[in-house]
Amino acid sequence: MKKAPNPIDRHVGSRVRMRRVLLGMSQEKLGEALGLTFQQIQKYEKGTNRIGASRLQQISRALNVPPAFFFDGAPLHDETGLENGSVLSVAEPSSSSFVLDFISTAEGLHLNKAFARIQDPKVRKRIIDLVTSLASDDIAPAPSHEVRQEEKS
């Protein structure tokens, strides 16, 4: 029976993948920068292999982010179920893990980059309304006062 990856290891790995893809770097190139094979990078990104502290430091340098970047939005609970609030207090609710999973895909990154290039807040609001109307009824549109605040900034 295979052991499931630890949620923290999966999260850190997905953040490695997200940053690598954002930079347009292949697994092979990251592996070369670290003296590893692309297969090892794959294992790190899936969370099947844990990333040690010194290796995480190397990865953070290669991807030009601080080591703390990889823990942003990490789950509050580890596999033992104990709360790790003091270390991972910046975590998002666990229901947002699907968002991180999507953003980590090439499709999610492409959509996010394109959306970020749209300067007009009204156009952004219309796109959000369109996507919300096309999506399932599970997602409610953002209140209009939030968009108005965004337009002011």
Buried (B, 14 or more C-beta within 10 A) or exposed (E): EEEEBBBBBBBBBBBBBBBBBBBEBEBEBBBBBBEBEBEBBBBBBBBBBBBEEEBBEBBBEBBEBEBEBBBBBBBBBBEEEEEBEEEBEEBBEEEEBEEBBEBBBEEBBEBBEEEEEEEEBEEBBEEBBEEBEEEEEEEEBEEEEEBEEEEEE
